[in-house]
Amino acid sequence: VYIAEVTLPSGAEHRAILNIGVNPTVGENPISIEVHIPDWTHDLYDMHMSVQLIHYLREERRFDSLDELKQQIAKDLKML
């Protein structure tokens, strides 16, 4: 899990939380890259963007519930 700088096709730049891994809390999936931009309400799926990793935060891990995962993401966002 990383802090990242995301540049959208419009040229807008946003700080984001980025996960590279298998999403173990919601079921083992193929390795994926997920970007979470705080306060972003539009769909990012299939959007081409530039992503620069800024800072390593922590290892990916499995949480016992989605609520625990959401709590961790909230903590991660405070690092932005």
ROVEX-228595 format. One record per atom (N, C-alpha, C): x, y, z; residue in one letter; residue number from 0; chain. Coordinates in Angstrom, 1 decimal, m for minus. Layout:
BEGIN
+--------+--------+--------+------+-----+-----+
|      X |      Y |      Z | type | seq | mol |
+--------+--------+--------+------+-----+-----+
|      X |      Y |      Z |    A | NUM |   A |
...
+--------+--------+--------+------+-----+-----+
% end
This chain:
BEGIN
+--------+--------+--------+------+-----+-----+
|      X |      Y |      Z | type | seq | mol |
+--------+--------+--------+------+-----+-----+
|    0.9 |   m1.2 |    0.0 |    V |   0 |   A |
|    0.0 |    0.0 |    0.0 |    V |   0 |   A |
|    0.9 |    1.2 |    0.0 |    V |   0 |   A |
|    0.6 |    2.2 |   m0.9 |    Y |   1 |   A |
|    1.4 |    3.3 |   m1.1 |    Y |   1 |   A |
|    0.6 |    4.6 |   m1.1 |    Y |   1 |   A |
|    1.3 |    5.7 |   m0.9 |    I |   2 |   A |
|    0.8 |    7.0 |   m1.2 |    I |   2 |   A |
|    1.2 |    7.3 |   m2.6 |    I |   2 |   A |
|    0.4 |    7.8 |   m3.5 |    A |   3 |   A |
|    0.7 |    8.0 |   m4.9 |    A |   3 |   A |
|    0.2 |    9.4 |   m5.3 |    A |   3 |   A |
|    0.8 |    9.8 |   m6.4 |    E |   4 |   A |
|    0.3 |   11.0 |   m7.1 |    E |   4 |   A |
|   m0.3 |   10.5 |   m8.4 |    E |   4 |   A |
|   m1.5 |   10.8 |   m8.7 |    V |   5 |   A |
|   m2.2 |   10.4 |   m9.8 |    V |   5 |   A |
|   m2.5 |   11.6 |  m10.7 |    V |   5 |   A |
|   m2.2 |   11.5 |  m12.0 |    T |   6 |   A |
|   m2.5 |   12.5 |  m13.0 |    T |   6 |   A |
|   m3.5 |   11.9 |  m14.0 |    T |   6 |   A |
|   m4.7 |   12.6 |  m14.0 |    L |   7 |   A |
|   m5.8 |   12.1 |  m14.8 |    L |   7 |   A |
|   m5.6 |   12.7 |  m16.3 |    L |   7 |   A |
|   m6.4 |   12.1 |  m17.2 |    P |   8 |   A |
|   m6.3 |   12.6 |  m18.6 |    P |   8 |   A |
|   m6.5 |   14.1 |  m18.7 |    P |   8 |   A |
|   m7.3 |   14.7 |  m17.9 |    S |   9 |   A |
|   m7.5 |   16.1 |  m17.9 |    S |   9 |   A |
|   m6.3 |   17.0 |  m17.5 |    S |   9 |   A |
|   m5.3 |   16.3 |  m16.9 |    G |  10 |   A |
|   m4.1 |   16.9 |  m16.3 |    G |  10 |   A |
|   m4.2 |   17.2 |  m14.9 |    G |  10 |   A |
|   m5.4 |   17.0 |  m14.3 |    A |  11 |   A |
|   m5.6 |   17.2 |  m12.8 |    A |  11 |   A |
|   m4.8 |   16.2 |  m12.1 |    A |  11 |   A |
|   m4.1 |   16.6 |  m11.0 |    E |  12 |   A |
|   m3.3 |   15.8 |  m10.1 |    E |  12 |   A |
|   m4.0 |   15.6 |   m8.8 |    E |  12 |   A |
|   m3.9 |   14.4 |   m8.3 |    H |  13 |   A |
|   m4.5 |   14.1 |   m7.0 |    H |  13 |   A |
|   m3.6 |   13.2 |   m6.2 |    H |  13 |   A |
|   m3.5 |   13.4 |   m4.9 |    R |  14 |   A |
|   m2.9 |   12.4 |   m4.0 |    R |  14 |   A |
|   m3.9 |   11.3 |   m3.8 |    R |  14 |   A |
|   m3.3 |   10.1 |   m3.7 |    A |  15 |   A |
|   m4.2 |    8.9 |   m3.6 |    A |  15 |   A |
|   m3.5 |    7.8 |   m2.7 |    A |  15 |   A |
|   m4.3 |    6.8 |   m2.3 |    I |  16 |   A |
|   m3.8 |    5.6 |   m1.7 |    I |  16 |   A |
|   m3.9 |    4.6 |   m2.8 |    I |  16 |   A |
|   m2.8 |    3.8 |   m3.0 |    L |  17 |   A |
|   m2.7 |    2.8 |   m4.1 |    L |  17 |   A |
|   m2.4 |    1.5 |   m3.5 |    L |  17 |   A |
|   m3.1 |    0.4 |   m3.9 |    N |  18 |   A |
|   m2.8 |   m0.9 |   m3.4 |    N |  18 |   A |
|   m2.4 |   m1.8 |   m4.6 |    N |  18 |   A |
|   m1.3 |   m2.5 |   m4.5 |    I |  19 |   A |
|   m0.8 |   m3.5 |   m5.4 |    I |  19 |   A |
|   m0.9 |   m4.8 |   m4.7 |    I |  19 |   A |
|   m1.7 |   m5.7 |   m5.2 |    G |  20 |   A |
|   m1.8 |   m7.0 |   m4.6 |    G |  20 |   A |
|   m3.0 |   m7.8 |   m5.0 |    G |  20 |   A |
|   m3.5 |   m8.7 |   m4.1 |    V |  21 |   A |
|   m4.5 |   m9.7 |   m4.4 |    V |  21 |   A |
|   m5.8 |   m9.4 |   m3.7 |    V |  21 |   A |
|   m5.9 |   m8.3 |   m2.9 |    N |  22 |   A |
|   m7.1 |   m8.0 |   m2.2 |    N |  22 |   A |
|   m7.6 |   m9.1 |   m1.3 |    N |  22 |   A |
|   m6.8 |   m9.6 |   m0.3 |    P |  23 |   A |
|   m7.1 |  m10.8 |    0.4 |    P |  23 |   A |
|   m8.4 |  m10.7 |    1.3 |    P |  23 |   A |
|   m8.8 |   m9.5 |    1.6 |    T |  24 |   A |
|  m10.0 |   m9.4 |    2.5 |    T |  24 |   A |
|  m11.3 |   m9.7 |    1.7 |    T |  24 |   A |
|  m11.3 |   m9.4 |    0.5 |    V |  25 |   A |
|  m12.6 |   m9.7 |   m0.3 |    V |  25 |   A |
|  m12.4 |  m11.0 |   m1.2 |    V |  25 |   A |
|  m11.4 |  m11.7 |   m1.0 |    G |  26 |   A |
|  m11.2 |  m13.0 |   m1.7 |    G |  26 |   A |
|   m9.9 |  m12.8 |   m2.6 |    G |  26 |   A |
|   m9.2 |  m13.9 |   m2.6 |    E |  27 |   A |
|   m7.9 |  m13.9 |   m3.4 |    E |  27 |   A |
|   m8.3 |  m13.6 |   m4.9 |    E |  27 |   A |
|   m7.7 |  m12.6 |   m5.4 |    N |  28 |   A |
|   m8.0 |  m12.2 |   m6.8 |    N |  28 |   A |
|   m6.6 |  m12.2 |   m7.5 |    N |  28 |   A |
|   m6.6 |  m12.1 |   m8.8 |    P |  29 |   A |
|   m5.3 |  m11.9 |   m9.5 |    P |  29 |   A |
|   m4.7 |  m10.6 |   m9.1 |    P |  29 |   A |
|   m3.5 |  m10.5 |   m9.2 |    I |  30 |   A |
|   m2.8 |   m9.2 |   m8.7 |    I |  30 |   A |
|   m3.4 |   m8.1 |   m9.5 |    I |  30 |   A |
|   m3.7 |   m7.0 |   m8.8 |    S |  31 |   A |
|   m4.3 |   m5.8 |   m9.4 |    S |  31 |   A |
|   m3.7 |   m4.6 |   m8.7 |    S |  31 |   A |
|   m4.0 |   m3.5 |   m9.4 |    I |  32 |   A |
|   m3.6 |   m2.2 |   m8.8 |    I |  32 |   A |
|   m4.9 |   m1.4 |   m8.6 |    I |  32 |   A |
|   m5.2 |   m1.0 |   m7.4 |    E |  33 |   A |
|   m6.3 |   m0.2 |   m7.1 |    E |  33 |   A |
|   m5.9 |    1.2 |   m6.6 |    E |  33 |   A |
|   m6.6 |    2.2 |   m7.0 |    V |  34 |   A |
|   m6.3 |    3.6 |   m6.6 |    V |  34 |   A |
|   m7.6 |    4.1 |   m6.0 |    V |  34 |   A |
|   m7.3 |    4.8 |   m4.8 |    H |  35 |   A |
|   m8.4 |    5.4 |   m4.1 |    H |  35 |   A |
|   m8.1 |    6.9 |   m3.9 |    H |  35 |   A |
|   m8.8 |    7.7 |   m4.6 |    I |  36 |   A |
|   m8.7 |    9.2 |   m4.5 |    I |  36 |   A |
|   m9.7 |    9.7 |   m3.6 |    I |  36 |   A |
|   m9.3 |   10.3 |   m2.5 |    P |  37 |   A |
|  m10.3 |   10.8 |   m1.5 |    P |  37 |   A |
|  m11.2 |   11.9 |   m2.2 |    P |  37 |   A |
|  m12.5 |   11.8 |   m1.8 |    D |  38 |   A |
|  m13.5 |   12.7 |   m2.3 |    D |  38 |   A |
|  m13.7 |   12.7 |   m3.8 |    D |  38 |   A |
|  m13.3 |   11.6 |   m4.4 |    W |  39 |   A |
|  m13.5 |   11.5 |   m5.9 |    W |  39 |   A |
|  m14.8 |   10.7 |   m6.0 |    W |  39 |   A |
|  m15.7 |   11.2 |   m6.8 |    T |  40 |   A |
|  m17.0 |   10.6 |   m7.0 |    T |  40 |   A |
|  m17.2 |   10.0 |   m8.4 |    T |  40 |   A |
|  m16.3 |   10.1 |   m9.3 |    H |  41 |   A |
|  m16.4 |    9.6 |  m10.6 |    H |  41 |   A |
|  m15.8 |    8.2 |  m10.7 |    H |  41 |   A |
|  m16.2 |    7.5 |  m11.7 |    D |  42 |   A |
|  m15.7 |    6.1 |  m12.0 |    D |  42 |   A |
|  m14.3 |    6.2 |  m12.5 |    D |  42 |   A |
|  m13.3 |    5.5 |  m12.0 |    L |  43 |   A |
|  m12.0 |    5.4 |  m12.5 |    L |  43 |   A |
|  m11.7 |    4.2 |  m13.4 |    L |  43 |   A |
|  m12.6 |    3.3 |  m13.4 |    Y |  44 |   A |
|  m12.4 |    2.0 |  m14.2 |    Y |  44 |   A |
|  m12.2 |    2.4 |  m15.6 |    Y |  44 |   A |
|  m11.3 |    1.7 |  m16.3 |    D |  45 |   A |
|  m10.9 |    1.8 |  m17.7 |    D |  45 |   A |
|  m10.4 |    3.2 |  m18.0 |    D |  45 |   A |
|  m10.1 |    4.1 |  m17.1 |    M |  46 |   A |
|   m9.5 |    5.4 |  m17.3 |    M |  46 |   A |
|   m8.0 |    5.2 |  m17.3 |    M |  46 |   A |
|   m7.4 |    5.8 |  m18.3 |    H |  47 |   A |
|   m5.9 |    5.8 |  m18.4 |    H |  47 |   A |
|   m5.4 |    7.0 |  m17.6 |    H |  47 |   A |
|   m4.4 |    6.7 |  m16.7 |    M |  48 |   A |
|   m3.9 |    7.8 |  m15.9 |    M |  48 |   A |
|   m2.4 |    7.5 |  m15.6 |    M |  48 |   A |
|   m1.7 |    8.5 |  m15.2 |    S |  49 |   A |
|   m0.3 |    8.3 |  m14.8 |    S |  49 |   A |
|   m0.3 |    8.2 |  m13.3 |    S |  49 |   A |
|    0.5 |    7.3 |  m12.8 |    V |  50 |   A |
|    0.6 |    7.1 |  m11.3 |    V |  50 |   A |
|    2.0 |    7.1 |  m10.9 |    V |  50 |   A |
|    2.4 |    7.9 |   m9.9 |    Q |  51 |   A |
|    3.7 |    7.9 |   m9.4 |    Q |  51 |   A |
|    3.7 |    7.5 |   m7.9 |    Q |  51 |   A |
|    4.4 |    6.4 |   m7.6 |    L |  52 |   A |
|    4.5 |    6.0 |   m6.2 |    L |  52 |   A |
|    5.3 |    7.1 |   m5.4 |    L |  52 |   A |
|    4.8 |    7.6 |   m4.3 |    I |  53 |   A |
|    5.4 |    8.6 |   m3.5 |    I |  53 |   A |
|    6.1 |    8.0 |   m2.2 |    I |  53 |   A |
|    5.3 |    7.2 |   m1.5 |    H |  54 |   A |
|    5.8 |    6.7 |   m0.2 |    H |  54 |   A |
|    5.1 |    5.3 |    0.1 |    H |  54 |   A |
|    5.9 |    4.4 |    0.5 |    Y |  55 |   A |
|    5.4 |    3.1 |    0.9 |    Y |  55 |   A |
|    4.8 |    3.2 |    2.3 |    Y |  55 |   A |
|    3.6 |    2.7 |    2.5 |    L |  56 |   A |
|    2.9 |    2.8 |    3.8 |    L |  56 |   A |
|    3.0 |    1.5 |    4.6 |    L |  56 |   A |
|    2.5 |    0.4 |    3.9 |    R |  57 |   A |
|    2.5 |   m0.8 |    4.7 |    R |  57 |   A |
|    2.3 |   m2.0 |    3.7 |    R |  57 |   A |
|    2.4 |   m3.2 |    4.3 |    E |  58 |   A |
|    2.2 |   m4.4 |    3.5 |    E |  58 |   A |
|    0.7 |   m4.6 |    3.3 |    E |  58 |   A |
|    0.3 |   m5.2 |    2.3 |    E |  59 |   A |
|   m1.1 |   m5.7 |    2.1 |    E |  59 |   A |
|   m1.4 |   m6.8 |    3.1 |    E |  59 |   A |
|   m2.6 |   m6.8 |    3.7 |    R |  60 |   A |
|   m2.9 |   m7.8 |    4.6 |    R |  60 |   A |
|   m4.4 |   m8.1 |    4.6 |    R |  60 |   A |
|   m4.7 |   m9.3 |    5.1 |    R |  61 |   A |
|   m6.1 |   m9.7 |    5.2 |    R |  61 |   A |
|   m6.7 |   m9.1 |    6.5 |    R |  61 |   A |
|   m7.9 |   m8.5 |    6.4 |    F |  62 |   A |
|   m8.6 |   m8.0 |    7.5 |    F |  62 |   A |
|   m9.8 |   m9.0 |    7.8 |    F |  62 |   A |
|  m10.2 |   m9.0 |    9.0 |    D |  63 |   A |
|  m11.3 |  m10.0 |    9.4 |    D |  63 |   A |
|  m12.7 |   m9.5 |    8.9 |    D |  63 |   A |
|  m12.8 |   m8.3 |    8.5 |    S |  64 |   A |
|  m14.1 |   m7.8 |    8.0 |    S |  64 |   A |
|  m13.9 |   m6.6 |    7.1 |    S |  64 |   A |
|  m14.9 |   m6.2 |    6.3 |    L |  65 |   A |
|  m14.8 |   m5.0 |    5.5 |    L |  65 |   A |
|  m14.7 |   m3.8 |    6.4 |    L |  65 |   A |
|  m15.4 |   m3.8 |    7.5 |    D |  66 |   A |
|  m15.3 |   m2.6 |    8.4 |    D |  66 |   A |
|  m13.9 |   m2.4 |    8.9 |    D |  66 |   A |
|  m13.1 |   m3.5 |    9.2 |    E |  67 |   A |
|  m11.7 |   m3.3 |    9.6 |    E |  67 |   A |
|  m10.9 |   m2.7 |    8.5 |    E |  67 |   A |
|  m11.2 |   m3.2 |    7.3 |    L |  68 |   A |
|  m10.5 |   m2.7 |    6.1 |    L |  68 |   A |
|  m10.8 |   m1.2 |    5.9 |    L |  68 |   A |
|  m12.0 |   m0.8 |    6.0 |    K |  69 |   A |
|  m12.4 |    0.6 |    5.9 |    K |  69 |   A |
|  m11.7 |    1.4 |    6.9 |    K |  69 |   A |
|  m11.6 |    0.9 |    8.2 |    Q |  70 |   A |
|  m10.9 |    1.7 |    9.2 |    Q |  70 |   A |
|   m9.5 |    1.9 |    8.9 |    Q |  70 |   A |
|   m8.8 |    0.8 |    8.4 |    Q |  71 |   A |
|   m7.4 |    1.0 |    8.0 |    Q |  71 |   A |
|   m7.2 |    1.9 |    6.8 |    Q |  71 |   A |
|   m8.1 |    1.9 |    5.9 |    I |  72 |   A |
|   m8.0 |    2.8 |    4.7 |    I |  72 |   A |
|   m8.2 |    4.3 |    5.3 |    I |  72 |   A |
|   m9.1 |    4.5 |    6.2 |    A |  73 |   A |
|   m9.2 |    5.8 |    6.8 |    A |  73 |   A |
|   m7.9 |    6.3 |    7.5 |    A |  73 |   A |
|   m7.2 |    5.3 |    8.2 |    K |  74 |   A |
|   m5.9 |    5.7 |    8.8 |    K |  74 |   A |
|   m4.9 |    6.0 |    7.7 |    K |  74 |   A |
|   m4.9 |    5.2 |    6.6 |    D |  75 |   A |
|   m4.0 |    5.4 |    5.5 |    D |  75 |   A |
|   m4.2 |    6.8 |    4.9 |    D |  75 |   A |
|   m5.5 |    7.2 |    4.7 |    L |  76 |   A |
|   m5.8 |    8.5 |    4.1 |    L |  76 |   A |
|   m5.3 |    9.6 |    4.9 |    L |  76 |   A |
|   m5.2 |    9.5 |    6.2 |    K |  77 |   A |
|   m4.6 |   10.5 |    7.1 |    K |  77 |   A |
|   m3.1 |   10.8 |    6.8 |    K |  77 |   A |
|   m2.5 |    9.8 |    6.2 |    M |  78 |   A |
|   m1.1 |   10.0 |    5.8 |    M |  78 |   A |
|   m0.9 |   10.9 |    4.6 |    M |  78 |   A |
|   m1.9 |   11.1 |    3.8 |    L |  79 |   A |
|   m1.8 |   12.0 |    2.6 |    L |  79 |   A |
|   m1.4 |   13.4 |    3.0 |    L |  79 |   A |
+--------+--------+--------+------+-----+-----+
% end
